[in-house]
Amino acid sequence: PRMRGIRSTTTSTGWTFLTSLEKWRLLLKYAREVIDCMSAHPGREFRMGDLIRYACGNIKGKERHAARIAIMRVVEALVECGTVKKICVGKTSCVYFM
């Protein structure tokens, strides 16, 4: 299914690619949700799953994976600018807080 208002390019092999402008629009959508969630509970530690559930509700499969990637990019940008702190608690597990 095609998302409303999203322009994409389909290749001859059937792969669909979003334009870079559309990728930024999706990131901004998730940025608002992530910032709202984290600012409502300052000092609380959030795992990636918490942020995904807040931003997207209860989604599954490819949609959840795409949302996780977009939210990860948002959180990494917030960490890079110093707004959010990141603490790694294992090889692949991190918590984030404002």
C-alpha positions in Angstrom: 0.0 0.0 0.0 1.2 3.5 -0.8 1.3 6.1 1.9 -0.8 9.2 1.3 1.2 12.2 0.2 4.5 10.2 -0.2 6.2 10.3 -3.6 8.3 7.3 -4.4 10.3 5.8 -7.3 9.7 2.2 -8.3 12.5 0.4 -10.1 12.2 -2.2 -12.8 12.7 -4.9 -10.1 9.8 -3.6 -8.1 11.7 -2.0 -5.3 10.2 1.3 -4.1 12.5 4.1 -2.9 11.4 7.2 -1.1 12.9 10.5 -2.2 15.3 12.1 0.2 12.7 14.9 0.9 10.1 12.3 1.8 12.6 10.5 4.2 13.1 13.8 6.0 9.3 14.3 6.3 9.0 10.9 7.9 11.9 11.7 10.3 10.3 14.9 11.3 7.0 13.1 12.0 8.8 10.8 14.4 10.9 13.5 15.9 7.8 15.3 17.2 6.6 12.1 18.8 9.9 11.2 20.4 10.5 14.7 21.7 6.9 14.8 23.1 7.3 11.5 24.8 10.7 12.2 26.4 9.9 15.8 27.4 6.7 14.6 29.2 8.9 12.5 31.5 12.3 14.2 32.0 14.9 12.0 33.7 13.1 8.8 32.9 15.1 6.2 31.0 13.5 5.1 27.7 14.4 2.0 25.7 13.8 1.9 21.9 10.7 -0.2 22.3 9.1 2.4 24.6 9.7 5.1 22.0 8.3 3.0 19.1 5.1 2.1 21.1 4.6 5.8 21.9 5.1 7.0 18.4 3.4 4.2 16.4 1.2 2.2 18.7 1.0 -1.5 18.3 2.4 -2.2 14.8 4.1 -5.3 13.6 6.5 -6.6 10.9 8.0 -4.3 8.2 6.2 -1.2 9.4 7.7 -1.6 12.9 11.2 -2.2 11.5 10.9 1.0 9.3 9.6 3.0 12.3 12.5 1.7 14.4 15.1 2.8 11.9 13.5 6.2 11.6 13.2 6.7 15.3 16.8 5.5 15.8 18.0 8.2 13.4 16.0 10.8 15.3 17.4 9.7 18.6 20.9 9.6 17.3 20.5 13.2 16.0 19.3 14.3 19.4 22.2 12.5 21.1 24.6 14.2 18.7 23.3 17.7 19.5 23.4 17.0 23.2 19.7 17.1 23.9 19.4 13.4 24.8 21.9 11.2 26.8 22.6 7.7 25.7 23.8 4.9 28.1 24.7 1.5 26.7 23.8 -1.2 29.2 24.9 -4.2 27.1 26.3 -5.1 23.7 23.2 -4.1 21.9 21.0 -2.5 24.5 20.9 1.2 25.3 18.7 3.6 27.3 18.0 7.2 26.4 17.0 10.1 28.6 16.7 13.9 28.5 
